Amino acid sequence: MAEPRTLEESPEILVRPLTQSDLEDIIRIDAAIIGRPRRDYYRLKLAAAINQSSVHMSLGAELDGALVGFLFGSLFYGDFGIPEPLATLDALGVRTDCARRGVATALWQEFTSKLRALRVDRIRTQVSWNNWELMTFFRKVGFTPGPQICLDCTL
């Protein structure tokens, strides 16, 4: 019987739509990154992506049959007074032991391929100023500071 392959020996990344059965893996991946589980957030995100697939997009990345990354995005045909189609990248997560192995890039390439097919040519996202790893990835794939400023108001 053959030994199971480690992730290092198996560079094949399968990108596919997320399913309801991915929820617990998504929550675990995200919690390992940010330090706490966001169960309700991802439960609602996944439900919207599955039930409203014309507006919400979700992708999962697998290595050796295990979910190791995810991406959630949304499509808008007019946002904040901008009349042209716009996509947002709402959430991106990669299992910490799979970082820098091409998982985020594979998810990004599939996401942008789908957007191009829909004739969407702009993507917007937000990132924390102190998340240098994610900012570095976004810069690598072509993000630059946008012309608009995100504002917050604490009540």
KAHUZI-V680264 format. One record per residue. RES is the residue in one letter. SS is DSSP state (alpha for helix, beta for strand, coil for the rest). PSI is psi in whole degrees, -180 to 180 (* if undefined). OMEGA is omega as a letter, one per 20 degrees, with the letter a starting at -180 (none if undefined). Layout:
# KAHUZI-V680264
res = {RES RES}
ss = {SS SS}
psi = {PSI PSI}
omega = {OMEGA OMEGA}
This chain:
# KAHUZI-V680264
res = {M A E P R T L E E S P E I L V R P L T Q S D L E D I I R I D A A I I G R P R R D Y Y R L K L A A A I N Q S S V H M S L G A E L D G A L V G F L F G S L F Y G D F G I P E P L A T L D A L G V R T D C A R R G V A T A L W Q E F T S K L R A L R V D R I R T Q V S W N N W E L M T F F R K V G F T P G P Q I C L D C T L}
ss = {coil coil coil coil coil coil alpha alpha alpha coil coil coil coil beta beta beta coil coil coil alpha alpha alpha alpha alpha alpha alpha alpha alpha alpha alpha alpha alpha alpha alpha coil coil coil coil alpha alpha alpha alpha alpha alpha alpha alpha alpha alpha alpha alpha alpha coil coil coil coil beta beta beta beta beta beta beta beta coil coil beta beta beta beta beta beta beta beta beta beta beta beta beta beta coil coil beta beta beta beta beta beta beta beta beta beta beta beta beta coil alpha alpha alpha coil coil coil coil alpha alpha alpha alpha alpha alpha alpha alpha alpha alpha alpha alpha alpha alpha alpha coil coil coil coil coil beta beta coil coil coil coil coil coil coil alpha alpha alpha alpha alpha alpha alpha alpha alpha coil coil coil coil coil coil coil coil coil coil coil coil coil coil coil}
psi = {135 146 143 143 146 167 -34 -31 -3 83 0 115 122 124 130 166 146 153 168 -33 -9 -9 -50 -38 -41 -46 -43 -44 -49 -43 -36 -29 -48 -10 1 149 142 64 -52 -41 -51 -28 -46 -41 -47 -43 -44 -42 -37 -42 -20 56 -12 -16 -33 141 143 141 144 148 131 143 127 39 1 137 121 -4 161 159 135 135 167 154 138 139 68 105 131 41 3 118 -20 160 145 140 151 142 108 -36 139 128 142 134 134 -34 -2 7 146 32 14 5 -52 -39 -41 -43 -45 -46 -40 -42 -50 -32 -45 -40 -42 -39 -28 4 34 126 11 138 137 147 174 150 146 141 -31 10 75 -35 -46 -40 -38 -44 -48 -41 -41 -37 2 2 144 163 136 172 -9 154 133 129 143 152 118 128 *}
omega = {a r r a r r r a a a a r r r a r r r r a r a a r r a r a a a r a a r r r r a a r a r r r a r r a a a a a r a a r r r r r r r a r r r a r r r r r r r r r a a r r r a a r a r r r a a r r r r a r r r r r r a r r r r r a r r a r r r r r r a r a r r r r r r r r a r a a r r r r a r a a r r r r a a a r r a r r r a none}
